């Protein structure tokens, strides 16, 4: 939401090993550019090549067609620490209120 309309996305290739917190690619919008950081560790098993052709899918359909990449998860402990959608929405509201 903060970036606005996404116009370019760079994603890691299949087989890439990533660690939690690693920069795994980049996203550019009409407003700014930003790195994409891995929320958990694992090996990339598939990247969404449709985003390379139509980066705006991440805005239009983030949960269905705009996914970034799939991982073979290294640690279920890291996975269990991720926020669910409700927790994330609460976090966003708290962040917006504090700024």
Backbone bond lengths (Angstrom), bond angles and torsions (degrees), N, CA, C in turn:
res aa  C-N    CA-C-N  psi(-1)  N-CA   C-N-CA  omega(-1)  CA-C   N-CA-C  phi
1 X - - - 1.447 - - 1.529 111.16 -
2 X 1.330 116.63 -40.82 1.457 120.15 -177.97 1.522 112.44 -69.35
3 X 1.323 117.06 -30.77 1.463 120.01 -179.55 1.519 112.96 -76.73
4 X 1.320 117.38 -26.18 1.457 120.13 -175.44 1.516 110.73 85.05
5 X 1.321 116.74 -153.08 1.462 121.63 -176.72 1.527 111.30 -71.51
6 X 1.319 115.99 120.35 1.461 122.36 -178.45 1.530 109.44 -79.48
7 X 1.348 115.61 134.09 1.466 120.78 -178.25 1.532 113.20 -117.68
8 X 1.343 117.81 -15.22 1.465 121.10 -179.30 1.516 109.68 -153.67
9 X 1.342 116.04 139.57 1.462 121.26 176.15 1.521 108.82 -137.41
10 X 1.327 115.44 135.17 1.465 122.43 173.90 1.524 107.26 -115.73
11 X 1.338 117.34 126.92 1.459 121.91 -175.61 1.526 111.12 -123.38
12 X 1.345 117.23 158.07 1.466 120.16 177.95 1.529 111.31 -71.64
13 X 1.318 115.72 152.45 1.465 121.42 178.83 1.523 111.23 -79.55
14 X 1.326 115.33 158.53 1.459 121.01 174.82 1.521 109.16 -56.87
15 X 1.333 116.09 141.01 1.460 121.28 -179.80 1.512 113.88 91.25
16 X 1.323 117.84 -11.14 1.458 121.54 179.62 1.527 109.80 -69.12
17 X 1.337 116.27 127.72 1.466 121.59 175.79 1.517 107.46 -89.41
18 X 1.327 115.95 129.49 1.463 119.60 -179.90 1.525 109.78 -128.91
19 X 1.319 115.08 151.86 1.460 121.85 176.58 1.515 109.04 -113.24
20 X 1.306 115.82 151.25 1.460 121.65 178.56 1.527 109.06 -50.43
21 X 1.320 116.28 129.86 1.458 121.86 179.06 1.518 114.84 92.26
22 X 1.339 117.56 -12.82 1.472 120.67 178.11 1.526 111.04 -64.03
23 X 1.322 116.16 146.89 1.457 120.74 168.64 1.524 106.22 -76.28
24 X 1.336 116.39 121.93 1.467 120.37 -175.53 1.522 112.83 -112.74
25 X 1.308 116.83 4.71 1.454 120.42 -179.37 1.511 110.14 164.79
26 X 1.321 115.13 -163.42 1.458 120.41 -178.40 1.517 109.96 -145.84
27 X 1.313 114.45 154.23 1.460 121.33 176.26 1.527 107.30 -132.86
28 X 1.328 115.90 134.76 1.465 121.20 178.33 1.516 108.76 -122.71
29 X 1.325 114.38 139.77 1.460 120.03 177.84 1.517 108.89 -127.45
30 X 1.311 115.47 -177.40 1.457 119.52 177.54 1.526 110.56 -69.67
31 X 1.341 117.72 -18.38 1.462 122.19 -178.34 1.523 114.09 -97.57
32 X 1.350 116.81 -40.03 1.465 119.93 -170.91 1.519 110.89 -162.51
33 X 1.326 114.72 177.53 1.465 121.88 173.85 1.520 108.05 -125.94
34 X 1.325 116.12 150.54 1.456 120.41 -178.60 1.518 110.07 -152.47
35 X 1.328 115.59 151.06 1.455 120.17 172.60 1.520 109.26 -76.32
36 X 1.321 115.83 157.14 1.460 122.98 172.38 1.522 105.77 -104.82
37 X 1.334 117.59 127.37 1.456 121.85 -178.31 1.523 110.81 -109.43
38 X 1.323 115.97 139.81 1.462 121.72 -178.65 1.528 110.38 -71.90
39 X 1.328 117.64 126.15 1.464 120.38 178.23 1.529 112.58 -77.35
40 X 1.341 116.76 -21.56 1.463 122.50 179.28 1.525 109.11 -147.49
41 X 1.331 116.08 167.79 1.466 122.04 179.60 1.523 110.85 -90.51
42 X 1.328 115.72 150.66 1.456 119.85 176.65 1.516 111.81 165.71
43 X 1.318 114.80 -168.71 1.461 122.52 178.77 1.520 108.77 -115.92
44 X 1.322 116.25 130.21 1.464 120.85 179.75 1.527 108.55 -67.56
45 X 1.336 115.83 123.41 1.466 120.56 178.70 1.523 111.95 -102.90
46 X 1.328 116.29 -20.71 1.469 120.55 179.34 1.521 108.60 -163.16
47 X 1.333 116.27 140.94 1.463 119.73 172.26 1.518 108.24 -116.54
48 X 1.302 115.79 152.89 1.460 121.41 -177.81 1.527 109.05 -82.87
49 X 1.316 116.37 91.15 1.465 121.18 -177.37 1.527 112.00 -67.04
50 X 1.325 117.66 -19.27 1.468 120.08 177.45 1.524 111.15 -63.37
51 X 1.339 116.89 -28.88 1.464 119.83 178.77 1.522 112.06 -68.09
52 X 1.322 117.21 -28.12 1.462 120.31 177.73 1.525 110.45 -66.63
53 X 1.322 116.55 -31.30 1.467 121.63 179.06 1.522 111.90 -88.32
54 X 1.334 116.25 -35.83 1.463 121.49 -176.59 1.530 109.86 -138.71
55 X 1.335 115.89 78.72 1.462 121.79 -176.16 1.526 112.51 -59.46
56 X 1.316 117.66 -27.14 1.457 122.01 -178.91 1.519 114.18 -63.90
57 X 1.339 117.68 -12.04 1.467 120.16 176.70 1.524 111.50 -59.18
58 X 1.325 116.08 -29.26 1.460 119.21 -179.95 1.530 111.00 -65.16
59 X 1.324 117.35 -29.18 1.464 121.36 175.79 1.526 111.33 -81.99
60 X 1.330 115.89 -42.90 1.467 121.35 -173.81 1.522 113.07 -74.65
61 X 1.323 117.34 -37.22 1.466 121.20 -172.28 1.532 110.77 -146.38
62 X 1.343 118.02 63.47 1.464 120.06 -173.45 1.526 114.69 -63.58
63 X 1.320 118.13 -27.66 1.463 120.22 -176.99 1.523 113.59 -94.48
64 X 1.322 118.26 -15.86 1.463 120.33 -177.49 1.527 112.12 -115.47
65 X 1.318 118.28 -65.66 1.466 121.35 -175.64 1.527 113.15 -96.77
66 X 1.333 118.04 -15.77 1.455 121.25 -174.35 1.517 115.31 -100.08
67 X 1.333 117.10 20.43 1.470 119.75 177.18 1.527 109.79 -64.60
68 X 1.330 117.27 155.82 1.462 121.46 -175.04 1.529 112.77 -91.41
69 X 1.324 116.09 -65.15 1.462 120.57 -179.40 1.521 109.73 -154.42
70 X 1.326 115.12 161.07 1.463 121.64 178.67 1.521 108.49 -108.17
71 X 1.340 114.51 145.07 1.458 120.50 -177.58 1.516 112.18 -122.48
72 X 1.328 115.77 146.70 1.449 121.91 162.19 1.526 103.32 -88.53
73 X 1.321 116.90 106.36 1.464 122.97 -170.70 1.525 110.97 -68.01
74 X 1.330 115.11 134.65 1.458 121.32 -178.97 1.526 111.51 -82.87
75 X 1.338 117.43 -36.92 1.462 121.42 -174.98 1.521 110.58 -137.51
76 X 1.322 116.17 120.04 1.468 118.76 177.34 1.523 110.97 -68.29
77 X 1.336 117.77 -22.61 1.467 120.59 176.88 1.529 110.52 -61.66
78 X 1.326 117.18 -43.34 1.467 120.56 177.43 1.523 110.49 -63.54
79 X 1.309 116.64 -41.14 1.458 122.09 -179.35 1.526 110.98 -61.26
80 X 1.317 116.68 -41.60 1.462 121.87 -178.62 1.526 112.66 -67.64
81 X 1.331 117.67 -19.77 1.466 121.78 -179.09 1.531 113.41 -87.49
82 X 1.342 117.35 -6.48 1.464 120.29 179.22 1.525 110.71 -69.95
83 X 1.328 116.41 152.00 1.460 121.49 176.47 1.517 110.14 -78.54
84 X 1.332 116.46 143.59 1.463 119.02 169.98 1.527 107.59 -84.35
85 X 1.316 117.80 178.05 1.468 120.91 -174.86 1.528 111.86 -60.47
86 X 1.314 117.24 -43.25 1.470 121.05 -179.29 1.528 111.12 -63.92
87 X 1.328 117.02 -43.78 1.462 121.06 178.36 1.527 110.92 -63.79
88 X 1.326 116.69 -39.23 1.459 120.92 179.81 1.528 111.31 -65.81
89 X 1.333 117.38 -43.13 1.466 120.69 178.73 1.525 110.60 -61.44
90 X 1.320 117.07 -40.51 1.468 121.42 177.57 1.529 110.05 -63.85
91 X 1.325 116.98 -44.27 1.457 122.40 178.33 1.528 110.90 -58.81
92 X 1.347 116.96 -45.74 1.473 121.03 179.38 1.521 111.43 -59.89
93 X 1.329 116.88 -45.09 1.466 120.47 -179.79 1.520 111.18 -61.80
94 X 1.324 116.84 -41.71 1.465 120.71 178.88 1.525 111.05 -65.17
95 X 1.322 116.91 -40.06 1.464 121.15 178.28 1.528 111.19 -65.00
96 X 1.325 116.56 -44.27 1.462 120.66 179.66 1.523 110.81 -63.76
97 X 1.320 117.26 -38.45 1.463 121.64 -179.65 1.527 111.71 -68.08
98 X 1.328 116.90 -29.78 1.464 119.94 -177.78 1.528 112.91 -83.78
99 X 1.333 117.60 -6.17 1.478 120.26 -179.23 1.487 110.62 -108.85
